[in-house]
């Protein structure tokens, strides 16, 4: 009886961990998806292929975000994508790049601009979190 109960409890814990992990992964992507819909869909499109409503007005065609890993020998270039989205560390020797500098925009809309409840905190951790969420979401778009 003792072993039977232990087995049942183990099975229950195993099931909760497995199903909870899938739900957690989906929840983790939800924030990135929301950020993508707010900040990226207009140019990159809902499917990430670069066919957003504003794409036709741009001189530089938006990247197909679903092919980033394929174009990088099958490895998603996580750090590069993070840096491109942030934009603050990218050298812009010949003027502005084709993408907005989201790092600066995120700081402007964060606690550094006096918004509650973050007024007393440094904006940088919040900016990095938003960029990370978006970077992970774009990773999930890879074909």
Buried (B, 14 or more C-beta within 10 A) or exposed (E): EEEEEEEEEEEEEEEEEEEEEEEEEEEBBEBBBEBBEEBBBBBBBEEBBBBBEEBEEEEEEBBBBBBBBEEBEEEBBBEEBBBBBBBEEBEEEEEEEEBEBBBEBBBEBBBBEEEEEBEEEEBBEBBBEBBBBBBBBBBBBBE
